[in-house]
């Protein structure tokens, strides 16, 4: 079975917990080596965050469960990289 190496998630989360706390919790999960969380929109009660996760073997189900336990929701999976190594997007004529 292939291994997920990168996930890019569009999420909605409450202000509490902070992105520092969320990143800390996510980084403790098995198979994860790096987390990047960026807030791109904020209102009175919630924040929209882009979460980029990299590692050797990421479990989407466990990541989604933790985000939900911390009060968040995944809007969409915007990128997935799987296999023996990560391939970055190549520029095409459509770009």
Buried (B, 14 or more C-beta within 10 A) or exposed (E): EEBBBBBBBBBBBEBEBEBEEBBEBBEEBEBBEEBEBEEEEEEEEBBBBBBBBBBEEBBBEBBBEBBEEBBBEBEEEEEEBBEEEEEEEEEEEEE
